Amino acid sequence: MKNIVGPGCKRGIPGNVEMPLAVERLPNGSTLIADAGDEAGFGSEIIEIDCVGNIVWNYNEGLKFAHSGRRLRNGNTLITDTTNNRLIEVTP
């Protein structure tokens, strides 16, 4: 077993996962993680980390309980933002 990110969360610091709900291994070897944040949605973000754990990309603007993220063929990321009742497509 390999610990990729964590352990635990330091509130408000990007890349410190609190409630990871979905994970996708990307073709380039990076990992896309949907972190819902806490129960109120604080700290919710989508992060991409490389194979050694460095943050390559993250998105957290206005997210409340991000449930999943999916990298699309065009390079954009599709995000389910549950508490805000929306599905958004983000350009890197």
ROFI-105807 format. One record per atom (N, C-alpha, C): residue in one letter; atom name; x negated, y negated, z. Coordinates in steps of 0.02 Angstrom, whole numbers, plus 32768, in hexadecimal, padded with zeros to 4 digits. Example, Ala and Ser with C-alpha at 12.3 -4.5 7.8 and 13.67 -1.06 7.14 Angstrom:
+--------+-------+------+-------+------+
| residu | atome | east | north |   up |
+--------+-------+------+-------+------+
|      a |     N | 7D6C |  811C | 8186 |
|      a |    CA | 7D99 |  80E1 | 8186 |
|      a |     C | 7D6C |  80A5 | 8186 |
|      s |     N | 7D7E |  8070 | 8162 |
|      s |    CA | 7D54 |  8035 | 8165 |
|      s |     C | 7D7B |  7FFE | 818A |
+--------+-------+------+-------+------+
This chain:
+--------+-------+------+-------+------+
| residu | atome | east | north |   up |
+--------+-------+------+-------+------+
|      m |     N | 7FD6 |  803A | 8000 |
|      m |    CA | 8000 |  8000 | 8000 |
|      m |     C | 7FD3 |  7FC2 | 8000 |
|      k |     N | 7FE9 |  7F8F | 7FDA |
|      k |    CA | 7FC4 |  7F51 | 7FD6 |
|      k |     C | 7FF3 |  7F18 | 7FE8 |
|      n |     N | 7FDF |  7EED | 8017 |
|      n |    CA | 8006 |  7EB3 | 802A |
|      n |     C | 7FF8 |  7E7B | 7FF8 |
|      i |     N | 8029 |  7E68 | 7FCF |
|      i |    CA | 801F |  7E37 | 7F9A |
|      i |     C | 8025 |  7DF0 | 7FB3 |
|      v |     N | 805A |  7DE1 | 7FD8 |
|      v |    CA | 8062 |  7DA0 | 7FF7 |
|      v |     C | 8078 |  7DAA | 803F |
|      g |     N | 8072 |  7D75 | 8066 |
|      g |    CA | 8087 |  7D7A | 80AB |
|      g |     C | 804A |  7D85 | 80D7 |
|      p |     N | 804F |  7D9E | 8113 |
|      p |    CA | 808D |  7DB4 | 8132 |
|      p |     C | 80B5 |  7D79 | 814E |
|      g |     N | 80F5 |  7D7F | 814C |
|      g |    CA | 8121 |  7D4E | 816B |
|      g |     C | 8123 |  7D0B | 8148 |
|      c |     N | 8146 |  7CDD | 8168 |
|      c |    CA | 8151 |  7C9C | 8149 |
|      c |     C | 813B |  7C64 | 8178 |
|      k |     N | 811A |  7C33 | 815B |
|      k |    CA | 810E |  7BF4 | 817E |
|      k |     C | 813B |  7BC2 | 815B |
|      r |     N | 8170 |  7BAE | 817C |
|      r |    CA | 81A5 |  7B87 | 815D |
|      r |     C | 818B |  7B4B | 8136 |
|      g |     N | 81A6 |  7B44 | 80F8 |
|      g |    CA | 8198 |  7B0A | 80D0 |
|      g |     C | 8157 |  7B0D | 80A9 |
|      i |     N | 8132 |  7B43 | 80AE |
|      i |    CA | 80F4 |  7B49 | 8089 |
|      i |     C | 8100 |  7B75 | 804C |
|      p |     N | 80FC |  7B5A | 800F |
|      p |    CA | 8108 |  7B83 | 7FD3 |
|      p |     C | 80DC |  7BC2 | 7FD2 |
|      g |     N | 80FB |  7BF9 | 7FBF |
|      g |    CA | 80D6 |  7C38 | 7FB9 |
|      g |     C | 80D8 |  7C64 | 7FF7 |
|      n |     N | 80F2 |  7C4A | 802F |
|      n |    CA | 80FA |  7C73 | 806A |
|      n |     C | 8141 |  7C8D | 806B |
|      v |     N | 814A |  7CCC | 805A |
|      v |    CA | 818D |  7CE7 | 8051 |
|      v |     C | 81AE |  7CF5 | 8094 |
|      e |     N | 81F0 |  7CE7 | 8096 |
|      e |    CA | 8217 |  7CF4 | 80D2 |
|      e |     C | 824A |  7D2B | 80C6 |
|      m |     N | 826E |  7D27 | 808E |
|      m |    CA | 82A1 |  7D59 | 807F |
|      m |     C | 829D |  7D6B | 8035 |
|      p |     N | 826B |  7D93 | 8021 |
|      p |    CA | 8265 |  7DA5 | 7FDB |
|      p |     C | 829E |  7DD5 | 7FC7 |
|      l |     N | 82C2 |  7DC4 | 7F92 |
|      l |    CA | 82FB |  7DEC | 7F7D |
|      l |     C | 82EF |  7E11 | 7F3B |
|      a |     N | 82C7 |  7DF5 | 7F0F |
|      a |    CA | 82BC |  7E15 | 7ECE |
|      a |     C | 8273 |  7E0A | 7EB9 |
|      v |     N | 8259 |  7E3D | 7E98 |
|      v |    CA | 8213 |  7E3B | 7E81 |
|      v |     C | 8210 |  7E56 | 7E3A |
|      e |     N | 81E8 |  7E35 | 7E10 |
|      e |    CA | 81DE |  7E4D | 7DCB |
|      e |     C | 8194 |  7E4A | 7DBB |
|      r |     N | 8178 |  7E83 | 7DA4 |
|      r |    CA | 8133 |  7E84 | 7D8D |
|      r |     C | 8133 |  7E6D | 7D45 |
|      l |     N | 810D |  7E39 | 7D36 |
|      l |    CA | 810B |  7E1C | 7CF3 |
|      l |     C | 80D7 |  7E3F | 7CC8 |
|      p |     N | 80DE |  7E3B | 7C85 |
|      p |    CA | 80AE |  7E5B | 7C58 |
|      p |     C | 8066 |  7E45 | 7C63 |
|      n |     N | 805B |  7E08 | 7C7C |
|      n |    CA | 8017 |  7DEF | 7C87 |
|      n |     C | 7FF9 |  7E07 | 7CC9 |
|      g |     N | 801F |  7E30 | 7CEF |
|      g |    CA | 8007 |  7E4A | 7D2E |
|      g |     C | 801B |  7E22 | 7D6B |
|      s |     N | 8035 |  7DE5 | 7D60 |
|      s |    CA | 804E |  7DBC | 7D97 |
|      s |     C | 8090 |  7DD8 | 7DB1 |
|      t |     N | 80A5 |  7DC1 | 7DEB |
|      t |    CA | 80E3 |  7DD7 | 7E0A |
|      t |     C | 8110 |  7D9A | 7E16 |
|      l |     N | 814F |  7D9F | 7E01 |
|      l |    CA | 8180 |  7D6B | 7E0C |
|      l |     C | 81AB |  7D7F | 7E48 |
|      i |     N | 81AF |  7D54 | 7E7A |
|      i |    CA | 81D3 |  7D64 | 7EB8 |
|      i |     C | 8209 |  7D30 | 7EC4 |
|      a |     N | 8246 |  7D47 | 7ED1 |
|      a |    CA | 827D |  7D1C | 7EE6 |
|      a |     C | 8280 |  7D1E | 7F32 |
|      d |     N | 8273 |  7CE6 | 7F52 |
|      d |    CA | 8275 |  7CE1 | 7F9A |
|      d |     C | 82B2 |  7CB7 | 7FAD |
|      a |     N | 82E2 |  7CD5 | 7FD0 |
|      a |    CA | 8320 |  7CB2 | 7FE1 |
|      a |     C | 8316 |  7C7E | 8017 |
|      g |     N | 82DE |  7C7F | 803A |
|      g |    CA | 82D4 |  7C51 | 8072 |
|      g |     C | 82F8 |  7C6A | 80AF |
|      d |     N | 830A |  7C3D | 80DC |
|      d |    CA | 832D |  7C53 | 8118 |
|      d |     C | 8378 |  7C57 | 810B |
|      e |     N | 839F |  7C65 | 813E |
|      e |    CA | 83E8 |  7C6F | 8136 |
|      e |     C | 840B |  7C30 | 811C |
|      a |     N | 83EE |  7BF6 | 8127 |
|      a |    CA | 840B |  7BB8 | 810E |
|      a |     C | 83F1 |  7BA5 | 80C9 |
|      g |     N | 83C2 |  7BCE | 80AF |
|      g |    CA | 83A6 |  7BC0 | 806D |
|      g |     C | 8368 |  7B95 | 806F |
|      f |     N | 8351 |  7B81 | 80AB |
|      f |    CA | 8314 |  7B58 | 80B1 |
|      f |     C | 82D9 |  7B80 | 809A |
|      g |     N | 82AF |  7B64 | 806F |
|      g |    CA | 8273 |  7B85 | 8058 |
|      g |     C | 827E |  7BB4 | 801E |
|      s |     N | 82B9 |  7BB3 | 8000 |
|      s |    CA | 82C7 |  7BDF | 7FC7 |
|      s |     C | 829E |  7BCA | 7F8B |
|      e |     N | 8280 |  7BFC | 7F69 |
|      e |    CA | 8257 |  7BED | 7F2F |
|      e |     C | 824C |  7C2C | 7F05 |
|      i |     N | 8237 |  7C20 | 7EC8 |
|      i |    CA | 821F |  7C55 | 7E9C |
|      i |     C | 81D5 |  7C49 | 7E94 |
|      i |     N | 81AD |  7C7D | 7EA1 |
|      i |    CA | 8164 |  7C75 | 7E9B |
|      i |     C | 8148 |  7CAA | 7E6D |
|      e |     N | 8114 |  7C98 | 7E49 |
|      e |    CA | 80EE |  7CC7 | 7E21 |
|      e |     C | 80A8 |  7CC9 | 7E3E |
|      i |     N | 8092 |  7D05 | 7E4F |
|      i |    CA | 804F |  7D0E | 7E69 |
|      i |     C | 8027 |  7D3B | 7E3B |
|      d |     N | 7FE6 |  7D2F | 7E37 |
|      d |    CA | 7FBB |  7D5A | 7E0D |
|      d |     C | 7FA9 |  7D99 | 7E34 |
|      c |     N | 7F80 |  7DC3 | 7E15 |
|      c |    CA | 7F71 |  7E04 | 7E33 |
|      c |     C | 7F47 |  7E00 | 7E73 |
|      v |     N | 7F2A |  7DC6 | 7E82 |
|      v |    CA | 7F05 |  7DBF | 7EC0 |
|      v |     C | 7F29 |  7D95 | 7EF4 |
|      g |     N | 7F68 |  7D81 | 7EE5 |
|      g |    CA | 7F91 |  7D5D | 7F15 |
|      g |     C | 7F91 |  7D12 | 7F10 |
|      n |     N | 7F72 |  7CF5 | 7EDC |
|      n |    CA | 7F73 |  7CAD | 7ED3 |
|      n |     C | 7FB5 |  7C97 | 7EB3 |
|      i |     N | 7FCF |  7C5F | 7ECA |
|      i |    CA | 800C |  7C44 | 7EAC |
|      i |     C | 7FFC |  7C27 | 7E68 |
|      v |     N | 801D |  7C42 | 7E34 |
|      v |    CA | 8014 |  7C2B | 7DF0 |
|      v |     C | 8049 |  7BF6 | 7DDF |
|      w |     N | 8086 |  7C00 | 7DF9 |
|      w |    CA | 80BE |  7BD5 | 7DEA |
|      w |     C | 80F2 |  7BDD | 7E21 |
|      n |     N | 8115 |  7BA7 | 7E30 |
|      n |    CA | 814E |  7BAD | 7E5D |
|      n |     C | 8183 |  7B79 | 7E4C |
|      y |     N | 81C1 |  7B88 | 7E5F |
|      y |    CA | 81F8 |  7B5A | 7E54 |
|      y |     C | 8224 |  7B5C | 7E92 |
|      n |     N | 8233 |  7B21 | 7EAE |
|      n |    CA | 825D |  7B1E | 7EEA |
|      n |     C | 828B |  7AE2 | 7EEB |
|      e |     N | 8291 |  7ABE | 7EB4 |
|      e |    CA | 82B8 |  7A80 | 7EB3 |
|      e |     C | 8303 |  7A8D | 7EBC |
|      g |     N | 831C |  7A7E | 7EF7 |
|      g |    CA | 8363 |  7A82 | 7F04 |
|      g |     C | 837F |  7AC8 | 7F0C |
|      l |     N | 8354 |  7AFB | 7F0F |
|      l |    CA | 836D |  7B3F | 7F16 |
|      l |     C | 8387 |  7B4C | 7F5C |
|      k |     N | 83BE |  7B70 | 7F60 |
|      k |    CA | 83DB |  7B87 | 7F9F |
|      k |     C | 83EA |  7BD1 | 7F97 |
|      f |     N | 83C2 |  7BFB | 7FB6 |
|      f |    CA | 83CB |  7C43 | 7FB5 |
|      f |     C | 83C2 |  7C5F | 7F6E |
|      a |     N | 8387 |  7C55 | 7F52 |
|      a |    CA | 8377 |  7C70 | 7F10 |
|      a |     C | 8378 |  7CBC | 7F15 |
|      h |     N | 83A3 |  7CDC | 7EEF |
|      h |    CA | 83AD |  7D24 | 7EF4 |
|      h |     C | 8380 |  7D4B | 7EC5 |
|      s |     N | 8373 |  7D2F | 7E89 |
|      s |    CA | 8347 |  7D52 | 7E5A |
|      s |     C | 832A |  7D21 | 7E28 |
|      g |     N | 82F3 |  7D37 | 7E0A |
|      g |    CA | 82D3 |  7D12 | 7DD4 |
|      g |     C | 82BF |  7D43 | 7D9E |
|      r |     N | 82C6 |  7D31 | 7D60 |
|      r |    CA | 82B5 |  7D5E | 7D29 |
|      r |     C | 8290 |  7D35 | 7CF4 |
|      r |     N | 8254 |  7D4B | 7CE1 |
|      r |    CA | 822E |  7D29 | 7CAD |
|      r |     C | 824B |  7D3E | 7C69 |
|      l |     N | 825C |  7D0C | 7C41 |
|      l |    CA | 8278 |  7D18 | 7BFF |
|      l |     C | 8242 |  7D1D | 7BCA |
|      r |     N | 8253 |  7D37 | 7B90 |
|      r |    CA | 8222 |  7D3F | 7B5A |
|      r |     C | 8204 |  7CFD | 7B43 |
|      n |     N | 822C |  7CC6 | 7B4A |
|      n |    CA | 8213 |  7C84 | 7B35 |
|      n |     C | 81E6 |  7C64 | 7B6A |
|      g |     N | 81DA |  7C86 | 7BA2 |
|      g |    CA | 81AE |  7C6C | 7BD7 |
|      g |     C | 81D3 |  7C47 | 7C0E |
|      n |     N | 8212 |  7C37 | 7C03 |
|      n |    CA | 8239 |  7C16 | 7C37 |
|      n |     C | 824C |  7C49 | 7C6D |
|      t |     N | 8265 |  7C30 | 7CA5 |
|      t |    CA | 827A |  7C5B | 7CDC |
|      t |     C | 82C3 |  7C4F | 7CEB |
|      l |     N | 82EA |  7C85 | 7CEC |
|      l |    CA | 8331 |  7C82 | 7CFD |
|      l |     C | 8338 |  7C8F | 7D47 |
|      i |     N | 835B |  7C63 | 7D6B |
|      i |    CA | 835F |  7C67 | 7DB4 |
|      i |     C | 83A8 |  7C66 | 7DCA |
|      t |     N | 83BA |  7C96 | 7DF6 |
|      t |    CA | 83FC |  7C94 | 7E15 |
|      t |     C | 83F5 |  7C6E | 7E57 |
|      d |     N | 841A |  7C39 | 7E5D |
|      d |    CA | 8419 |  7C0D | 7E97 |
|      d |     C | 845C |  7C15 | 7EBB |
|      t |     N | 8460 |  7C47 | 7EE7 |
|      t |    CA | 849E |  7C60 | 7F01 |
|      t |     C | 84C9 |  7C2D | 7F26 |
|      t |     N | 84AE |  7C0B | 7F58 |
|      t |    CA | 84D6 |  7BDD | 7F80 |
|      t |     C | 84ED |  7BA1 | 7F58 |
|      n |     N | 84C7 |  7B8E | 7F25 |
|      n |    CA | 84DB |  7B57 | 7EF9 |
|      n |     C | 8509 |  7B6E | 7EC0 |
|      n |     N | 8519 |  7BB0 | 7EBF |
|      n |    CA | 8546 |  7BCC | 7E8D |
|      n |     C | 8531 |  7BBB | 7E46 |
|      r |     N | 84F2 |  7BC8 | 7E36 |
|      r |    CA | 84DA |  7BB7 | 7DF3 |
|      r |     C | 84A4 |  7BE8 | 7DDC |
|      l |     N | 849C |  7BE9 | 7D9B |
|      l |    CA | 8467 |  7C0E | 7D79 |
|      l |     C | 8442 |  7BDA | 7D50 |
|      i |     N | 8400 |  7BD3 | 7D5B |
|      i |    CA | 83DA |  7BA0 | 7D38 |
|      i |     C | 83A1 |  7BC0 | 7D11 |
|      e |     N | 838E |  7B9F | 7CDA |
|      e |    CA | 8354 |  7BB3 | 7CB3 |
|      e |     C | 8320 |  7B7C | 7CB9 |
|      v |     N | 82E5 |  7B8F | 7CD1 |
|      v |    CA | 82B0 |  7B60 | 7CE0 |
|      v |     C | 8276 |  7B69 | 7CAF |
|      t |     N | 825F |  7B31 | 7C94 |
|      t |    CA | 8225 |  7B32 | 7C68 |
|      t |     C | 81E6 |  7B2A | 7C92 |
|      p |     N | 81B3 |  7B54 | 7C87 |
|      p |    CA | 8176 |  7B4E | 7CB0 |
|      p |     C | 8151 |  7B0D | 7CA4 |
+--------+-------+------+-------+------+
